[in-house]
Amino acid sequence: MYQLEQPIYFYILFAIPVFVVLFLLVILWKKTVQKRFVDKDLLKKLSPNQSLFKSILKIFVLCLAIACLSFALVNPKIGTKLETVKREGVDIVFALDVSKSMLAEDIAPNRLEKSKQLITQIINSLAGDRIGIIGYAGSAFPQVPITTDFSSAKLFLSGMNTDMVSSQGTAITQAIDMAQTFYDDEGQTNRVLFIISDGEDHEGNVSSIAEEAADNGVRIFTIGVGTVNGGPIPIKENGVLQYYKRDQNNEQVITRLGEETLKEIAQTANGAYINGANTKVVVDEVKAILNGMDKKEFEAKQFTDFKDQFQWFLAGALFLLVFDVLLLERKTAWLKKLNLFNEKEKV
């Protein structure tokens, strides 16, 4: 098991292709200038020991040093001790709507990204609970099974997008039905399902499946993301807007927050509806809800001792930088004497 303390420093790795491109441009510029002002044979006589291989080796060593420095700043930590610890909490499943309507930007940056922010902040506020994540659009799919590994759950959450489900729609009923299979502890009295959606339901029959979940001990809380006024659905490619989604009559589709559907689900399943516009308000309400529930004690295995590993990467970066400074760009004399390629000296 490992942890990354400061993953933001991985952005330093983008400096590597920049250095490589600059190096190639310098080599190309040198060749152009030399051809223009100096005869090729004369240049060989003036600088017989000039080595292109050494220049390439130096830039390669420098790139390795930058990579090591990046990893040193990230500071990966490796778990060294696996212990069984006792935790108290409830089982929580998040059902995230990943339909195309969640791309609407009536709430910044868009409904889907706002929803992921909400779930992340809720997870950050949890302590001994177990969590699971479901994604749904035209159909539902399990994203993260019930677990105590919050770091992995947030990693998988960050990768969720509207392209994960080929069939479009909003299968809230399937998401509720699948969530009931996530609760694997029969002794857990408090089972919570948070549905994060814009409330657009194209299936109907939501109340009956919500009532069934309530009968099985699942309390459903819904979080509405979007605005009542709504907005168009932008279709983008590589972050560039291509067009806005249109219906069969070629009219621009306007998607609106369906609060009534979400309120109906929550009311049927002994839960509550929360407007997701303000992240802090949502997190505070969720904390209040969970704190009012009885916690079940359970055992979980987890790494409790993590050791820093940055020193190895820092040492490697320093060694490579010193090596790069000492490495000359001319041919190595003893290697030249070996004549590995059987080159004949010109008279």
C-alpha positions as CSV (number, residue, x, y, z in Angstrom):
1,M,0.0,0.0,0.0
2,Y,1.3,3.4,-0.8
3,Q,0.3,7.1,-0.5
4,L,1.2,10.2,-2.5
5,E,1.6,13.1,-0.2
6,Q,1.8,15.9,-2.8
7,P,0.7,14.5,-6.2
8,I,0.4,18.1,-7.6
9,Y,4.2,18.0,-8.1
10,F,3.8,15.4,-10.9
11,Y,3.2,18.5,-13.1
12,I,6.9,19.0,-13.0
13,L,7.2,16.1,-15.4
14,F,5.8,18.3,-18.1
15,A,9.2,20.0,-18.1
16,I,10.8,16.9,-19.6
17,P,9.2,17.1,-23.1
18,V,9.9,20.9,-23.1
19,F,13.6,20.3,-22.5
20,V,13.7,17.6,-25.2
21,V,12.0,19.9,-27.8
22,L,14.4,22.7,-26.9
23,F,17.4,20.3,-27.3
24,L,16.2,19.2,-30.7
25,L,15.7,22.8,-31.8
26,V,19.2,23.7,-30.7
27,I,20.7,20.7,-32.5
28,L,18.8,21.7,-35.7
29,W,19.8,25.3,-35.4
30,K,23.5,24.3,-35.0
31,K,23.4,22.0,-38.0
32,T,21.8,24.8,-40.1
33,V,24.4,27.4,-39.0
34,Q,27.3,25.0,-39.6
35,K,26.1,24.1,-43.1
36,R,25.8,27.8,-43.9
37,F,29.2,29.0,-42.6
38,V,31.6,26.0,-42.2
39,D,32.6,23.2,-44.6
40,K,31.7,19.8,-43.2
41,D,35.2,18.3,-43.5
42,L,36.8,21.4,-42.1
43,L,34.5,21.2,-39.1
44,K,35.5,17.6,-38.4
45,K,39.1,18.7,-38.3
46,L,38.4,21.7,-36.1
47,S,36.4,19.7,-33.6
48,P,37.2,16.0,-34.1
49,N,36.1,15.0,-30.6
50,Q,32.6,16.5,-30.7
51,S,30.1,13.8,-29.8
52,L,26.4,13.9,-30.6
53,F,25.9,10.8,-28.5
54,K,27.3,12.5,-25.4
55,S,24.9,15.5,-26.0
56,I,21.9,13.1,-26.2
57,L,23.2,11.3,-23.1
58,K,23.4,14.5,-21.1
59,I,19.9,15.6,-21.9
60,F,18.7,12.1,-21.1
61,V,20.4,12.2,-17.7
62,L,18.9,15.7,-17.1
63,C,15.4,14.4,-17.8
64,L,15.9,11.5,-15.4
65,A,17.1,14.0,-12.7
66,I,13.9,16.1,-13.3
67,A,11.8,12.9,-13.0
68,C,13.5,11.9,-9.7
69,L,13.1,15.5,-8.3
70,S,9.4,15.4,-9.2
71,F,8.9,12.1,-7.3
72,A,10.9,13.4,-4.4
73,L,8.5,16.4,-4.1
74,V,5.5,14.1,-4.4
75,N,6.9,12.1,-1.5
76,P,5.5,8.6,-2.0
77,K,4.9,6.7,1.2
78,I,4.9,2.9,1.5
79,G,2.8,1.2,4.2
80,T,5.0,-1.1,6.3
81,K,2.5,-2.4,8.9
82,L,-0.9,-4.0,8.3
83,E,-3.1,-4.0,11.4
84,T,-6.6,-4.9,12.2
85,V,-8.3,-1.9,13.7
86,K,-11.8,-1.3,15.1
87,R,-14.0,1.3,13.5
88,E,-17.4,2.7,14.1
89,G,-19.6,3.9,11.3
90,V,-22.4,3.3,8.9
91,D,-22.5,1.9,5.3
92,I,-22.8,4.7,2.8
93,V,-23.3,4.3,-1.0
94,F,-23.1,7.2,-3.4
95,A,-25.1,6.9,-6.6
96,L,-23.8,9.5,-9.1
97,D,-25.7,10.5,-12.2
98,V,-23.4,10.4,-15.2
99,S,-26.0,11.1,-17.9
100,K,-25.3,13.8,-20.6
101,S,-27.6,16.2,-18.8
102,M,-25.0,16.4,-16.1
103,L,-22.8,18.3,-18.5
104,A,-25.0,21.4,-18.2
105,E,-23.1,24.4,-16.9
106,D,-26.0,26.1,-15.1
107,I,-23.9,25.4,-12.0
108,A,-20.1,25.8,-12.1
109,P,-18.1,24.2,-13.5
110,N,-20.8,21.8,-14.6
111,R,-23.3,19.5,-12.8
112,L,-21.0,16.4,-13.0
113,E,-17.9,18.1,-11.7
114,K,-19.9,19.8,-8.9
115,S,-21.3,16.4,-7.9
116,K,-17.9,14.9,-7.7
117,Q,-16.7,17.8,-5.6
118,L,-19.7,17.3,-3.2
119,I,-19.0,13.6,-2.9
120,T,-15.2,14.2,-2.3
121,Q,-15.9,16.7,0.4
122,I,-18.4,14.4,2.1
123,I,-15.9,11.6,2.0
124,N,-13.2,13.9,3.5
125,S,-15.6,14.6,6.4
126,L,-16.1,10.9,7.2
127,A,-14.3,8.9,9.8
128,G,-15.1,5.2,10.5
129,D,-17.7,4.7,7.8
130,R,-17.6,2.4,4.8
131,I,-18.4,3.8,1.4
132,G,-19.3,2.5,-2.1
133,I,-19.9,4.3,-5.4
134,I,-22.3,3.6,-8.2
135,G,-22.6,5.3,-11.5
136,Y,-25.7,5.4,-13.6
137,A,-27.2,6.9,-16.7
138,G,-29.3,4.6,-19.0
139,S,-28.1,1.7,-16.8
140,A,-26.3,1.4,-13.5
141,F,-22.8,0.1,-12.9
142,P,-20.7,-0.5,-9.8
143,Q,-17.7,1.8,-9.6
144,V,-16.4,1.2,-6.1
145,P,-17.6,-1.7,-3.9
146,I,-18.2,-1.1,-0.2
147,T,-14.8,-0.2,1.3
148,T,-12.9,1.7,4.0
149,D,-10.2,2.8,1.5
150,F,-11.3,6.4,0.9
151,S,-8.2,7.2,-1.1
152,S,-8.9,4.6,-3.8
153,A,-12.6,5.6,-3.8
154,K,-11.8,9.2,-4.5
155,L,-9.3,8.1,-7.2
156,F,-12.0,6.1,-9.0
157,L,-14.5,8.9,-8.4
158,S,-12.3,11.5,-10.2
159,G,-12.3,9.3,-13.3
160,M,-16.1,9.1,-13.7
161,N,-17.5,10.8,-16.8
162,T,-20.5,10.7,-19.1
163,D,-18.9,8.3,-21.6
164,M,-18.8,5.4,-19.1
165,V,-22.3,4.4,-20.1
166,S,-23.3,4.0,-23.7
167,S,-27.0,4.0,-23.2
168,Q,-28.3,7.4,-22.2
169,G,-31.2,8.2,-19.8
170,T,-31.4,8.4,-16.1
171,A,-32.0,4.9,-14.6
172,I,-32.5,6.0,-10.9
173,T,-34.5,2.8,-10.2
174,Q,-31.6,0.6,-11.4
175,A,-29.2,2.6,-9.2
176,I,-31.4,2.1,-6.1
177,D,-31.8,-1.6,-6.9
178,M,-28.0,-2.1,-7.3
179,A,-27.2,-0.1,-4.1
180,Q,-29.2,-2.7,-2.1
181,T,-26.6,-5.3,-3.1
182,F,-23.7,-3.3,-1.8
183,Y,-24.7,-3.7,1.9
184,D,-22.9,-6.9,2.7
185,D,-23.1,-6.7,6.5
186,E,-26.5,-8.0,7.8
187,G,-25.8,-6.6,11.3
188,Q,-25.5,-3.0,10.0
189,T,-28.7,-1.3,11.1
190,N,-28.0,2.0,9.3
191,R,-27.7,1.8,5.6
192,V,-27.5,5.1,3.7
193,L,-27.8,5.8,0.0
194,F,-27.0,9.3,-1.4
195,I,-28.3,9.9,-4.9
196,I,-26.5,12.9,-6.5
197,S,-28.4,13.9,-9.6
198,D,-30.2,16.6,-11.5
199,G,-33.4,14.6,-11.0
200,E,-34.3,13.9,-14.6
201,D,-35.9,10.4,-14.5
202,H,-37.0,8.8,-17.8
203,E,-38.2,5.6,-16.3
204,G,-40.9,6.4,-13.8
205,N,-41.9,3.9,-11.1
206,V,-39.4,5.4,-8.7
207,S,-41.6,5.4,-5.7
208,S,-42.1,1.6,-5.6
209,I,-38.3,0.8,-5.8
210,A,-37.6,3.5,-3.2
211,E,-40.3,2.0,-0.9
212,E,-38.7,-1.5,-1.4
213,A,-35.3,-0.1,-0.4
214,A,-36.8,1.5,2.7
215,D,-38.3,-1.9,3.6
216,N,-34.8,-3.4,3.4
217,G,-33.5,-0.8,5.9
218,V,-32.0,1.6,3.3
219,R,-32.5,5.3,3.9
220,I,-32.2,7.4,0.7
221,F,-31.1,11.0,0.8
222,T,-31.1,12.9,-2.5
223,I,-28.8,15.8,-3.5
224,G,-30.0,18.0,-6.4
225,V,-27.4,19.5,-8.6
226,G,-28.5,22.1,-11.1
227,T,-30.9,25.0,-11.3
228,V,-34.7,25.2,-11.9
229,N,-34.1,27.5,-14.8
230,G,-31.7,24.9,-16.3
231,G,-29.4,25.2,-19.2
232,P,-28.3,23.7,-22.5
233,I,-26.1,20.6,-22.7
234,P,-22.7,21.4,-24.3
235,I,-21.0,18.6,-26.3
236,K,-17.3,19.1,-26.2
237,E,-14.3,17.4,-27.8
238,N,-10.9,17.8,-26.1
239,G,-12.4,20.6,-24.0
240,V,-13.6,22.6,-27.1
241,L,-17.3,23.2,-27.5
242,Q,-18.6,21.5,-30.7
243,Y,-22.4,22.1,-30.4
244,Y,-25.3,22.1,-27.9
245,K,-27.4,19.0,-27.8
246,R,-30.7,19.1,-29.8
247,D,-33.8,17.0,-29.9
248,Q,-35.5,15.2,-32.8
249,N,-37.1,18.5,-33.9
250,N,-33.6,20.1,-34.0
251,E,-34.5,22.3,-31.1
252,Q,-31.9,23.0,-28.4
253,V,-32.4,20.8,-25.3
254,I,-32.8,22.6,-22.0
255,T,-32.3,20.5,-19.0
256,R,-33.7,21.6,-15.6
257,L,-33.3,20.4,-12.0
258,G,-36.1,18.0,-11.2
259,E,-36.5,18.6,-7.5
260,E,-39.9,17.0,-7.3
261,T,-38.6,13.6,-8.4
262,L,-35.7,13.8,-5.9
263,K,-38.0,14.9,-3.1
264,E,-40.4,12.1,-3.8
265,I,-37.6,9.5,-3.6
266,A,-36.2,10.9,-0.3
267,Q,-39.7,11.1,1.3
268,T,-40.6,7.6,0.3
269,A,-37.3,6.1,1.7
270,N,-37.3,8.0,5.1
271,G,-34.6,10.4,3.9
272,A,-34.4,14.0,3.0
273,Y,-33.7,16.2,0.0
274,I,-30.7,18.5,0.0
275,N,-30.0,21.3,-2.6
276,G,-26.4,20.9,-3.8
277,A,-25.7,24.5,-4.7
278,N,-23.6,25.2,-1.6
279,T,-20.9,22.6,-0.9
280,K,-20.4,23.6,2.8
281,V,-24.1,23.5,3.5
282,V,-24.4,20.0,1.9
283,V,-21.4,18.7,3.9
284,D,-22.7,20.1,7.2
285,E,-26.2,18.6,6.6
286,V,-24.7,15.2,5.7
287,K,-22.5,15.3,8.8
288,A,-25.6,16.1,11.0
289,I,-27.5,13.3,9.4
290,L,-24.8,10.7,9.9
291,N,-24.0,11.9,13.5
292,G,-27.6,11.3,14.4
293,M,-27.4,7.6,13.4
294,D,-26.3,4.7,15.5
295,K,-22.8,3.5,14.6
296,K,-21.9,-0.1,14.2
297,E,-18.4,-1.3,15.3
298,F,-16.6,-3.4,12.8
299,E,-13.0,-4.6,12.2
300,A,-11.0,-3.6,9.2
301,K,-7.4,-4.2,8.1
302,Q,-5.4,-1.2,7.0
303,F,-1.9,0.0,6.9
304,T,-1.1,2.1,9.9
305,D,2.6,2.9,9.5
306,F,3.7,4.8,6.3
307,K,7.4,5.7,5.7
308,D,8.6,8.5,3.5
309,Q,10.5,7.5,0.4
310,F,11.4,10.9,-1.0
311,Q,15.0,10.6,0.2
312,W,15.8,7.9,-2.4
313,F,14.5,10.0,-5.3
314,L,16.2,13.2,-4.0
315,A,19.5,11.3,-3.7
316,G,19.0,10.0,-7.3
317,A,18.3,13.5,-8.6
318,L,21.4,15.0,-6.9
319,F,23.6,12.1,-8.3
320,L,22.2,12.6,-11.8
321,L,22.7,16.3,-11.7
322,V,26.4,16.0,-10.6
323,F,26.9,13.3,-13.3
324,D,25.4,15.6,-15.9
325,V,27.7,18.4,-14.9
326,L,30.8,16.2,-15.1
327,L,29.8,14.5,-18.3
328,L,31.6,16.3,-21.2
329,E,30.2,16.6,-24.7
330,R,33.3,15.4,-26.4
331,K,34.3,11.8,-27.2
332,T,35.7,9.6,-24.5
333,A,39.4,9.0,-25.2
334,W,39.7,5.4,-23.8
335,L,36.4,4.4,-25.5
336,K,37.7,5.9,-28.8
337,K,40.8,3.7,-28.5
338,L,38.7,0.6,-28.3
339,N,37.6,1.3,-31.9
340,L,34.4,-0.7,-31.4
341,F,33.1,0.0,-34.9
342,N,36.4,-0.8,-36.7
343,E,36.7,2.8,-38.0
344,K,39.8,3.5,-40.1
345,E,41.8,6.6,-39.5
346,K,41.9,9.0,-42.4
347,V,45.4,9.9,-43.6
